Amino acid sequence: MLKIWGRLNSSNVKKVIWIANELKLPYEHMNLGGAYGGLDDPAFLQRNPNGLVPLIEDGKTVLWESNVIVRYLAAQYGKDTFWIEDPAKRAQAEKWMDWASTTSMPDFRDVMMNLVRLPEDQRDPIVAQRGVQGLSKMMRIANNALEQQPWLTGDHFGIGDIPLGCLVYAWFLFPIEREDMPALEAWYKRLTERPAYQKAVMIPLS
Ligand SMILES: N[C@@H](CCC(=O)N[C@@H](CS)C(=O)NCC(=O)O)C(=O)O
């Protein structure tokens, strides 16, 4: 059976749990990282030398890097649903995956740490505000794309929606002022109607 390691409040772990739920895969989940620790365990480091979650084991396949895991599970178990055979169409979806994880992630981390995770006396409002401005620009880019197409993947929900989908949940919960972005809000609302999203992503921020 598929095994997934990683604390459930991690946006990178959420991606993996979410796609596994979308694909209706049975899996065993083990909490690891954050308050659970365990990332410097030599046996874990042998499997993921980065000492980070998520990590999966699927038969003989051991994999780290959340976006790669999402693509692997879609290709392996979602041939008729989530996998996109046409390389050009797939690349249009994949660009949003890698964009969300590279371009948006540093600002997201700053906001998450300084508005949610750190004890209040350790938070830096300037870092938080800078992060919010950066994220706002990113959300505007996604909003503009979503004015042209219903999903970041294209005509249908798919892998391209997963990484930003994990971040956008927090974006709408952060105690901040947000510009109006109707297409982004409509996309988020459609995500919240998916049971797999509700289960994996819509949990209290911590
Ligand atoms: N690029 C990696 C990043 C993994 C990563 O940064 N994981 C974080 C959680 S989001 C982590 O393991 N942090 C240490 C911890 O949880 O203790 C991926 O996408 O899988």
The ligand as an SDF file (V2000), in Angstrom:
LIG
                    3D

 20 19  0  0  0  0  0  0  0  0999 V2000
   10.6830   21.1980   -2.3500 N   0  0  0  0  0  0  0  0  0  0  0  0
   10.2370   20.3330   -1.2970 C   0  0  0  0  0  0  0  0  0  0  0  0
   10.1230   21.1590   -0.0250 C   0  0  0  0  0  0  0  0  0  0  0  0
    9.7830   20.2840    1.1720 C   0  0  0  0  0  0  0  0  0  0  0  0
    9.6720   21.1140    2.4410 C   0  0  0  0  0  0  0  0  0  0  0  0
   10.1770   22.2590    2.5250 O   0  0  0  0  0  0  0  0  0  0  0  0
    9.0330   20.5320    3.4440 N   0  0  0  0  0  0  0  0  0  0  0  0
    8.8380   21.2230    4.7090 C   0  0  0  0  0  0  0  0  0  0  0  0
    7.3480   21.1760    5.0860 C   0  0  0  0  0  0  0  0  0  0  0  0
    6.3790   22.1580    3.9590 S   0  0  0  0  0  0  0  0  0  0  0  0
    9.5910   20.4950    5.8100 C   0  0  0  0  0  0  0  0  0  0  0  0
    9.8180   19.2950    5.7300 O   0  0  0  0  0  0  0  0  0  0  0  0
    9.9480   21.2430    6.8540 N   0  0  0  0  0  0  0  0  0  0  0  0
   10.5700   20.7080    8.0210 C   0  0  0  0  0  0  0  0  0  0  0  0
    9.5940   20.2220    9.0370 C   0  0  0  0  0  0  0  0  0  0  0  0
    8.4050   20.0170    8.7250 O   0  0  0  0  0  0  0  0  0  0  0  0
   10.0120   19.9960   10.1770 O   0  0  0  0  0  0  0  0  0  0  0  0
    8.8920   19.6940   -1.6840 C   0  0  0  0  0  0  0  0  0  0  0  0
    8.1380   20.3400   -2.4190 O   0  0  0  0  0  0  0  0  0  0  0  0
    8.6120   18.5520   -1.2700 O   0  0  0  0  0  0  0  0  0  0  0  0
  1  2  1  0
  2  3  1  0
  2 18  1  0
  3  4  1  0
  4  5  1  0
  5  6  2  0
  5  7  1  0
  7  8  1  0
  8  9  1  0
  8 11  1  0
  9 10  1  0
 11 12  2  0
 11 13  1  0
 13 14  1  0
 14 15  1  0
 15 16  2  0
 15 17  1  0
 18 19  2  0
 18 20  1  0
M  END
$$$$
